[in-house]
Amino acid sequence: MPSSKHDAIAVFDSGVGGVSVLRELIRLMPQERYLYYGDSANAPYGTRPTQQVRELTLAAAEGLMARGCKALVVACNTATAAAIKDLRARYPEKIIIGIEPALKVAADHFPGGEIGVMATPLTLREEKFDALLHRFTDAVHVHLIPAPGLVELVERGLADSSDADALLAPLLAPYHDKLDAVVLGCTHYPFAAATIARLLGARTALLDGGPGTARQTRRRLQDEGLLLESGPGELIIENSAGSEQTNELCRVLLAQGV
């Protein structure tokens, strides 16, 4: 059945992190209907084997597509790296948008600069990220900064806490006042931006892929004649754990940016 402009946009993440992308989508297209689905029962994805992440992502997408969504936004860097090619092959008639670290933005704004990329271990070791990295190695000097454990803190509502500070301080200390920008290569990480910015120092800009992903989604919907021109907007939030506490955390995080 062909998609209708009144169908919902599905937004998928391994947990609550994709809310950082959802808020950009709502900011740009408040008239649209959104179905946000976090795979909280299986979070985090960033330390799982690639094949397992691929299987989890495809299973979640199957459920969302069965509900008649007009587009799927994979608001998870790890899931995008592991499964975006498979998703596009499986649903060639659908709009499938993946997120990737905002390295191009960093290279455009800081040519020849010192750029950090914070991401999950899986994202940093994937072929998709390696290809992205090689596109910009001549333009900027990239420092890879894996941050295991941060996703779990965000999932527990502790993005801006003493626990986050204790986790991040030793990881970021070598880069204090030494980087022009840090790319937040996991959609959970923007929620810890205040702590990250303080530990890195005032000279370091923080960049993430959420705004670019929202703009790309809007372009694709417009090109396909599926952009809803007006409406009150609607949002449904669900998670695989069936946890109302997690759904409420999503709403709290969303309210911080919309």
URTA-V165253 format. One record per pair of residues at least 12 apart in sequence whose C-alpha atoms are under 10 Angstrom apart, sorted by sequence separation. I is the first residue (numbers start at 0). J is the second residue. If there is no record, write none. Layout:
# URTA-V165253
i->{I | I}
j->{J | J}
This chain:
# URTA-V165253
i->{9 | 21 | 44 | 60 | 83 | 102 | 151 | 183 | 193 | 237 | 21 | 60 | 73 | 83 | 84 | 102 | 149 | 192 | 236 | 10 | 21 | 41 | 83 | 102 | 149 | 152 | 181 | 192 | 236 | 71 | 82 | 83 | 101 | 148 | 181 | 8 | 100 | 116 | 189 | 18 | 38 | 56 | 79 | 80 | 100 | 149 | 189 | 17 | 18 | 38 | 79 | 80 | 100 | 148 | 149 | 181 | 189 | 17 | 18 | 56 | 71 | 78 | 79 | 80 | 147 | 148 | 180 | 188 | 189 | 15 | 17 | 77 | 78 | 79 | 123 | 146 | 147 | 179 | 189 | 14 | 15 | 16 | 38 | 56 | 57 | 76 | 77 | 123 | 146 | 175 | 178 | 186 | 14 | 15 | 37 | 56 | 70 | 71 | 72 | 73 | 74 | 75 | 76 | 77 | 100 | 123 | 175 | 176 | 177 | 178 | 179 | 180 | 181 | 182 | 183 | 184 | 185 | 186 | 8 | 9 | 10 | 11 | 12 | 13 | 14 | 15 | 36 | 55 | 56 | 69 | 70 | 71 | 72 | 73 | 74 | 75 | 76 | 99 | 120 | 122 | 147 | 175 | 176 | 177 | 178 | 179 | 180 | 181 | 182 | 183 | 184 | 185 | 186 | 7 | 8 | 9 | 10 | 11 | 12 | 13 | 14 | 15 | 36 | 53 | 54 | 69 | 70 | 71 | 72 | 73 | 74 | 75 | 76 | 111 | 115 | 120 | 121 | 146 | 167 | 171 | 174 | 175 | 176 | 178 | 179 | 180 | 181 | 182 | 183 | 184 | 185 | 6 | 7 | 8 | 9 | 10 | 11 | 12 | 13 | 14 | 52 | 53 | 56 | 57 | 61 | 68 | 69 | 70 | 71 | 72 | 73 | 74 | 110 | 111 | 113 | 114 | 115 | 116 | 117 | 118 | 119 | 120 | 145 | 146 | 171 | 174 | 175 | 176 | 177 | 178 | 179 | 180 | 181 | 182 | 183 | 5 | 6 | 7 | 8 | 9 | 10 | 11 | 12 | 13 | 14 | 36 | 52 | 53 | 56 | 57 | 60 | 64 | 68 | 69 | 70 | 71 | 72 | 73 | 111 | 112 | 113 | 114 | 115 | 116 | 117 | 118 | 119 | 120 | 121 | 144 | 168 | 172 | 173 | 174 | 175 | 176 | 177 | 178 | 179 | 180 | 181 | 182 | 183 | 4 | 5 | 6 | 7 | 8 | 9 | 10 | 11 | 12 | 13 | 14 | 15 | 36 | 52 | 53 | 54 | 55 | 56 | 110 | 111 | 112 | 113 | 114 | 115 | 116 | 117 | 118 | 119 | 120 | 144 | 164 | 167 | 168 | 171 | 172 | 175 | 176 | 4 | 6 | 7 | 13 | 14 | 35 | 49 | 52 | 53 | 54 | 57 | 61 | 99 | 100 | 103 | 107 | 110 | 111 | 112 | 113 | 114 | 115 | 116 | 117 | 118 | 119 | 163 | 167 | 170 | 171 | 172 | 175 | 13 | 14 | 34 | 49 | 52 | 53 | 56 | 57 | 60 | 61 | 64 | 99 | 102 | 103 | 106 | 109 | 110 | 111 | 112 | 113 | 114 | 115 | 116 | 117 | 118 | 119 | 158 | 168 | 169 | 171 | 174 | 12 | 13 | 14 | 45 | 47 | 51 | 52 | 53 | 56 | 60 | 101 | 102 | 105 | 106 | 109 | 110 | 111 | 116 | 117 | 119 | 144 | 158 | 164 | 168 | 12 | 13 | 44 | 45 | 46 | 49 | 50 | 54 | 100 | 103 | 106 | 107 | 118 | 119 | 158 | 159 | 160 | 163 | 164 | 167 | 168 | 12 | 13 | 34 | 44 | 45 | 49 | 50 | 53 | 57 | 99 | 100 | 102 | 103 | 106 | 107 | 118 | 142 | 158 | 159 | 163 | 167 | 44 | 45 | 48 | 49 | 53 | 102 | 105 | 106 | 154 | 157 | 158 | 159 | 161 | 164 | 34 | 43 | 44 | 105 | 106 | 153 | 156 | 157 | 158 | 159 | 160 | 164 | 33 | 103 | 106 | 150 | 152 | 153 | 158 | 159 | 32 | 35 | 103 | 142 | 149 | 150 | 151 | 153 | 158 | 159 | 33 | 34 | 35 | 37 | 102 | 141 | 144 | 150 | 153 | 158 | 36 | 37 | 140 | 143 | 144 | 149 | 150 | 153 | 13 | 35 | 102 | 141 | 142 | 143 | 144 | 145 | 146 | 149 | 152 | 81 | 141 | 144 | 150 | 77 | 80 | 81 | 141 | 150 | 13 | 76 | 77 | 80 | 146 | 149 | 13 | 76 | 77 | 78 | 79 | 80 | 84 | 12 | 77 | 78 | 80 | 81 | 83 | 11 | 76 | 77 | 80 | 81 | 13 | 76 | 77 | 80 | 81 | 12 | 75 | 76 | 80 | 11 | 24 | 77 | 79 | 80 | 11 | 79 | 10 | 9 | 21 | 77 | 11 | 20 | 76 | 10 | 20 | 21 | 117 | 9 | 20 | 117 | 8 | 9 | 17 | 19 | 20 | 7 | 17 | 18 | 19 | 115 | 128 | 9 | 17 | 18 | 9 | 10 | 16 | 17 | 7 | 8 | 9 | 15 | 16 | 17 | 115 | 6 | 7 | 8 | 9 | 10 | 11 | 12 | 13 | 14 | 15 | 16 | 6 | 7 | 8 | 9 | 10 | 11 | 12 | 13 | 14 | 113 | 123 | 6 | 7 | 8 | 9 | 10 | 11 | 12 | 13 | 115 | 122 | 190 | 5 | 6 | 7 | 8 | 9 | 10 | 11 | 12 | 13 | 114 | 115 | 122 | 3 | 4 | 5 | 6 | 7 | 8 | 9 | 10 | 11 | 12 | 13 | 113 | 114 | 115 | 116 | 117 | 118 | 119 | 2 | 3 | 4 | 9 | 10 | 12 | 13 | 113 | 114 | 115 | 116 | 117 | 118 | 119 | 190 | 1 | 2 | 3 | 4 | 12 | 112 | 113 | 114 | 115 | 116 | 117 | 118 | 119 | 190 | 0 | 2 | 11 | 12 | 112 | 113 | 114 | 115 | 116 | 117 | 118 | 1 | 2 | 111 | 112 | 113 | 114 | 115 | 116 | 117 | 118 | 52 | 110 | 115 | 116 | 118 | 119 | 109 | 118 | 108 | 109 | 117 | 49 | 108 | 45 | 46 | 47 | 48 | 49 | 45 | 46 | 47 | 105 | 106 | 44 | 45 | 46 | 49 | 105 | 43 | 44 | 45 | 46 | 49 | 104 | 105 | 44 | 45 | 105 | 20 | 44 | 45 | 102 | 104 | 102 | 103 | 101 | 102 | 17 | 101 | 102 | 100 | 101 | 102 | 100 | 101 | 99 | 100 | 99 | 100 | 8 | 9 | 10 | 11 | 98 | 99 | 100 | 98 | 99 | 98 | 115 | 114 | 116 | 155 | 156 | 2 | 113 | 114 | 115 | 116 | 155 | 1 | 2 | 114 | 116 | 154 | 1 | 2 | 156 | 155 | 156 | 154 | 109 | 153 | 154 | 156 | 156 | 105 | 153 | 105 | 45 | 46 | 105 | 45 | 46 | 104 | 105 | 45 | 104 | 43 | 101 | 102 | 104 | 43 | 45 | 101 | 102 | 103 | 43 | 44 | 100 | 101 | 102 | 43 | 76 | 77 | 100 | 101 | 104 | 42 | 43 | 76 | 77 | 99 | 100 | 101 | 42 | 75 | 76 | 77 | 98 | 99 | 100 | 101 | 75 | 76 | 98 | 99 | 101 | 43 | 74 | 75 | 76 | 97 | 98 | 101 | 42 | 74 | 75 | 98 | 99 | 74 | 98 | 99 | 98 | 39 | 97 | 98 | 96 | 96 | 98 | 97 | 96 | 97 | 96 | 95 | 94 | 96 | 95 | 94 | 94 | 94 | 93 | 94 | 76 | 16 | 74 | 15 | 74 | 14 | 13 | 14 | 16 | 15 | 16 | 74 | 14 | 15 | 73 | 74 | 14 | 15 | 45 | 72 | 13 | 15 | 72 | 72 | 71 | 70 | 70 | 70 | 69 | 70 | 69 | 69 | 19 | 20 | 19 | 20 | 17 | 18 | 19 | 16 | 17 | 18 | 19 | 20 | 16 | 17 | 19 | 15 | 16 | 17 | 18 | 19 | 14 | 15 | 16 | 17 | 18 | 13 | 14 | 16 | 12 | 13 | 16 | 12 | 15 | 59 | 27 | 26 | 23 | 24 | 28 | 23 | 24 | 27 | 28 | 20 | 22 | 23 | 24 | 26 | 27 | 19 | 20 | 21 | 22 | 23 | 24 | 25 | 28 | 19 | 20 | 21 | 23 | 24 | 27 | 28 | 19 | 20 | 23 | 24 | 27 | 18 | 19 | 20 | 21 | 22 | 23 | 24 | 17 | 20 | 21 | 24 | 20 | 24 | 31 | 32 | 30 | 31 | 30 | 31 | 42 | 28 | 29 | 30 | 31 | 32 | 39 | 40 | 41 | 42 | 28 | 30 | 31 | 32 | 33 | 34 | 35 | 36 | 37 | 38 | 39 | 40 | 41 | 28 | 29 | 30 | 31 | 32 | 33 | 34 | 35 | 36 | 37 | 38 | 39 | 40 | 28 | 29 | 30 | 31 | 32 | 33 | 34 | 35 | 36 | 37 | 38 | 39 | 40 | 28 | 29 | 30 | 31 | 32 | 33 | 34 | 35 | 36 | 37 | 38 | 39 | 40 | 29 | 30 | 31 | 32 | 33 | 34 | 35 | 36 | 37 | 38 | 39 | 28 | 29 | 37 | 29 | 39 | 25 | 39 | 8 | 25 | 37 | 25 | 37 | 36 | 35 | 8 | 37 | 21 | 35 | 4 | 4 | 18 | 4 | 6 | 4 | 5 | 6 | 7 | 2 | 3 | 4 | 5 | 6 | 2 | 3 | 4 | 5 | 2 | 3 | 4 | 5 | 14 | 15 | 3 | 4 | 14 | 5 | 7 | 13 | 14 | 7 | 8 | 9 | 10 | 11 | 12 | 13 | 14 | 7 | 11 | 7 | 21 | 25 | 29 | 15 | 18 | 19 | 22 | 23 | 26 | 14 | 15 | 18 | 22 | 25 | 26 | 14 | 17 | 18 | 21 | 22 | 25 | 15 | 16 | 18 | 19 | 20 | 22 | 23 | 24 | 15 | 18 | 19 | 22 | 23 | 14 | 15 | 18 | 21 | 22 | 16 | 17 | 18 | 19 | 21 | 15 | 19 | 15 | 18 | 19}
j->{21 | 33 | 56 | 72 | 95 | 114 | 163 | 195 | 205 | 249 | 34 | 73 | 86 | 96 | 97 | 115 | 162 | 205 | 249 | 24 | 35 | 55 | 97 | 116 | 163 | 166 | 195 | 206 | 250 | 86 | 97 | 98 | 116 | 163 | 196 | 24 | 116 | 132 | 205 | 35 | 55 | 73 | 96 | 97 | 117 | 166 | 206 | 35 | 36 | 56 | 97 | 98 | 118 | 166 | 167 | 199 | 207 | 36 | 37 | 75 | 90 | 97 | 98 | 99 | 166 | 167 | 199 | 207 | 208 | 35 | 37 | 97 | 98 | 99 | 143 | 166 | 167 | 199 | 209 | 35 | 36 | 37 | 59 | 77 | 78 | 97 | 98 | 144 | 167 | 196 | 199 | 207 | 36 | 37 | 59 | 78 | 92 | 93 | 94 | 95 | 96 | 97 | 98 | 99 | 122 | 145 | 197 | 198 | 199 | 200 | 201 | 202 | 203 | 204 | 205 | 206 | 207 | 208 | 31 | 32 | 33 | 34 | 35 | 36 | 37 | 38 | 59 | 78 | 79 | 92 | 93 | 94 | 95 | 96 | 97 | 98 | 99 | 122 | 143 | 145 | 170 | 198 | 199 | 200 | 201 | 202 | 203 | 204 | 205 | 206 | 207 | 208 | 209 | 31 | 32 | 33 | 34 | 35 | 36 | 37 | 38 | 39 | 60 | 77 | 78 | 93 | 94 | 95 | 96 | 97 | 98 | 99 | 100 | 135 | 139 | 144 | 145 | 170 | 191 | 195 | 198 | 199 | 200 | 202 | 203 | 204 | 205 | 206 | 207 | 208 | 209 | 31 | 32 | 33 | 34 | 35 | 36 | 37 | 38 | 39 | 77 | 78 | 81 | 82 | 86 | 93 | 94 | 95 | 96 | 97 | 98 | 99 | 135 | 136 | 138 | 139 | 140 | 141 | 142 | 143 | 144 | 145 | 170 | 171 | 196 | 199 | 200 | 201 | 202 | 203 | 204 | 205 | 206 | 207 | 208 | 31 | 32 | 33 | 34 | 35 | 36 | 37 | 38 | 39 | 40 | 62 | 78 | 79 | 82 | 83 | 86 | 90 | 94 | 95 | 96 | 97 | 98 | 99 | 137 | 138 | 139 | 140 | 141 | 142 | 143 | 144 | 145 | 146 | 147 | 170 | 194 | 198 | 199 | 200 | 201 | 202 | 203 | 204 | 205 | 206 | 207 | 208 | 209 | 31 | 32 | 33 | 34 | 35 | 36 | 37 | 38 | 39 | 40 | 41 | 42 | 63 | 79 | 80 | 81 | 82 | 83 | 137 | 138 | 139 | 140 | 141 | 142 | 143 | 144 | 145 | 146 | 147 | 171 | 191 | 194 | 195 | 198 | 199 | 202 | 203 | 32 | 34 | 35 | 41 | 42 | 63 | 77 | 80 | 81 | 82 | 85 | 89 | 127 | 128 | 131 | 135 | 138 | 139 | 140 | 141 | 142 | 143 | 144 | 145 | 146 | 147 | 191 | 195 | 198 | 199 | 200 | 203 | 42 | 43 | 63 | 78 | 81 | 82 | 85 | 86 | 89 | 90 | 93 | 128 | 131 | 132 | 135 | 138 | 139 | 140 | 141 | 142 | 143 | 144 | 145 | 146 | 147 | 148 | 187 | 197 | 198 | 200 | 203 | 42 | 43 | 44 | 75 | 77 | 81 | 82 | 83 | 86 | 90 | 131 | 132 | 135 | 136 | 139 | 140 | 141 | 146 | 147 | 149 | 174 | 188 | 194 | 198 | 43 | 44 | 75 | 76 | 77 | 80 | 81 | 85 | 131 | 134 | 137 | 138 | 149 | 150 | 189 | 190 | 191 | 194 | 195 | 198 | 199 | 44 | 45 | 66 | 76 | 77 | 81 | 82 | 85 | 89 | 131 | 132 | 134 | 135 | 138 | 139 | 150 | 174 | 190 | 191 | 195 | 199 | 77 | 78 | 81 | 82 | 86 | 135 | 138 | 139 | 187 | 190 | 191 | 192 | 194 | 197 | 68 | 77 | 78 | 139 | 140 | 187 | 190 | 191 | 192 | 193 | 194 | 198 | 68 | 138 | 141 | 185 | 187 | 188 | 193 | 194 | 68 | 71 | 139 | 178 | 185 | 186 | 187 | 189 | 194 | 195 | 70 | 71 | 72 | 74 | 139 | 178 | 181 | 187 | 190 | 195 | 74 | 75 | 178 | 181 | 182 | 187 | 188 | 191 | 52 | 74 | 141 | 180 | 181 | 182 | 183 | 184 | 185 | 188 | 191 | 121 | 181 | 184 | 190 | 118 | 121 | 122 | 182 | 191 | 55 | 118 | 119 | 122 | 188 | 191 | 56 | 119 | 120 | 121 | 122 | 123 | 127 | 56 | 121 | 122 | 124 | 125 | 127 | 56 | 121 | 122 | 125 | 126 | 59 | 122 | 123 | 126 | 127 | 59 | 122 | 123 | 127 | 59 | 72 | 125 | 127 | 128 | 60 | 128 | 60 | 60 | 72 | 128 | 63 | 72 | 128 | 63 | 73 | 74 | 170 | 63 | 74 | 171 | 63 | 64 | 72 | 74 | 75 | 63 | 73 | 74 | 75 | 171 | 184 | 66 | 74 | 75 | 67 | 68 | 74 | 75 | 66 | 67 | 68 | 74 | 75 | 76 | 174 | 66 | 67 | 68 | 69 | 70 | 71 | 72 | 73 | 74 | 75 | 76 | 67 | 68 | 69 | 70 | 71 | 72 | 73 | 74 | 75 | 174 | 184 | 68 | 69 | 70 | 71 | 72 | 73 | 74 | 75 | 177 | 184 | 252 | 68 | 69 | 70 | 71 | 72 | 73 | 74 | 75 | 76 | 177 | 178 | 185 | 67 | 68 | 69 | 70 | 71 | 72 | 73 | 74 | 75 | 76 | 77 | 177 | 178 | 179 | 180 | 181 | 182 | 183 | 67 | 68 | 69 | 74 | 75 | 77 | 78 | 178 | 179 | 180 | 181 | 182 | 183 | 184 | 255 | 67 | 68 | 69 | 70 | 78 | 178 | 179 | 180 | 181 | 182 | 183 | 184 | 185 | 256 | 67 | 69 | 78 | 79 | 179 | 180 | 181 | 182 | 183 | 184 | 185 | 69 | 70 | 179 | 180 | 181 | 182 | 183 | 184 | 185 | 186 | 121 | 179 | 184 | 185 | 187 | 188 | 179 | 188 | 179 | 180 | 188 | 121 | 180 | 118 | 119 | 120 | 121 | 122 | 119 | 120 | 121 | 179 | 180 | 119 | 120 | 121 | 124 | 180 | 119 | 120 | 121 | 122 | 125 | 180 | 181 | 121 | 122 | 182 | 98 | 122 | 123 | 180 | 182 | 181 | 182 | 181 | 182 | 98 | 182 | 183 | 182 | 183 | 184 | 183 | 184 | 183 | 184 | 184 | 185 | 94 | 95 | 96 | 97 | 184 | 185 | 186 | 185 | 186 | 186 | 203 | 203 | 205 | 244 | 245 | 92 | 203 | 204 | 205 | 206 | 245 | 92 | 93 | 205 | 207 | 245 | 93 | 94 | 248 | 248 | 249 | 248 | 204 | 248 | 249 | 251 | 252 | 204 | 252 | 205 | 146 | 147 | 206 | 147 | 148 | 206 | 207 | 148 | 207 | 147 | 205 | 206 | 208 | 148 | 150 | 206 | 207 | 208 | 149 | 150 | 206 | 207 | 208 | 150 | 183 | 184 | 207 | 208 | 211 | 150 | 151 | 184 | 185 | 207 | 208 | 209 | 151 | 184 | 185 | 186 | 207 | 208 | 209 | 210 | 185 | 186 | 208 | 209 | 211 | 154 | 185 | 186 | 187 | 208 | 209 | 212 | 154 | 186 | 187 | 210 | 211 | 187 | 211 | 212 | 212 | 154 | 212 | 213 | 212 | 213 | 215 | 215 | 215 | 216 | 216 | 216 | 216 | 219 | 219 | 219 | 220 | 223 | 223 | 225 | 208 | 150 | 208 | 150 | 209 | 150 | 150 | 151 | 153 | 153 | 154 | 212 | 153 | 154 | 212 | 213 | 154 | 155 | 185 | 212 | 154 | 156 | 213 | 216 | 216 | 216 | 219 | 220 | 220 | 225 | 225 | 226 | 185 | 186 | 186 | 187 | 185 | 186 | 187 | 185 | 186 | 187 | 188 | 189 | 186 | 187 | 189 | 186 | 187 | 188 | 189 | 190 | 186 | 187 | 188 | 189 | 190 | 186 | 187 | 189 | 186 | 187 | 190 | 187 | 190 | 239 | 210 | 210 | 208 | 209 | 213 | 209 | 210 | 213 | 214 | 207 | 209 | 210 | 211 | 213 | 214 | 207 | 208 | 209 | 210 | 211 | 212 | 213 | 216 | 208 | 209 | 210 | 212 | 213 | 216 | 217 | 209 | 210 | 213 | 214 | 217 | 209 | 210 | 211 | 212 | 213 | 214 | 215 | 209 | 212 | 213 | 216 | 213 | 217 | 226 | 227 | 226 | 227 | 227 | 228 | 239 | 226 | 227 | 228 | 229 | 230 | 237 | 238 | 239 | 240 | 227 | 229 | 230 | 231 | 232 | 233 | 234 | 235 | 236 | 237 | 238 | 239 | 240 | 228 | 229 | 230 | 231 | 232 | 233 | 234 | 235 | 236 | 237 | 238 | 239 | 240 | 229 | 230 | 231 | 232 | 233 | 234 | 235 | 236 | 237 | 238 | 239 | 240 | 241 | 230 | 231 | 232 | 233 | 234 | 235 | 236 | 237 | 238 | 239 | 240 | 241 | 242 | 232 | 233 | 234 | 235 | 236 | 237 | 238 | 239 | 240 | 241 | 242 | 232 | 233 | 241 | 234 | 245 | 232 | 246 | 216 | 233 | 245 | 234 | 246 | 246 | 246 | 220 | 249 | 234 | 249 | 220 | 221 | 236 | 223 | 225 | 224 | 225 | 226 | 227 | 223 | 224 | 225 | 226 | 227 | 224 | 225 | 226 | 227 | 225 | 226 | 227 | 228 | 237 | 238 | 227 | 228 | 238 | 230 | 232 | 238 | 239 | 233 | 234 | 235 | 236 | 237 | 238 | 239 | 240 | 234 | 238 | 235 | 249 | 253 | 257 | 245 | 248 | 249 | 252 | 253 | 256 | 245 | 246 | 249 | 253 | 256 | 257 | 246 | 249 | 250 | 253 | 254 | 257 | 248 | 249 | 251 | 252 | 253 | 255 | 256 | 257 | 249 | 252 | 253 | 256 | 257 | 249 | 250 | 253 | 256 | 257 | 252 | 253 | 254 | 255 | 257 | 252 | 256 | 253 | 256 | 257}
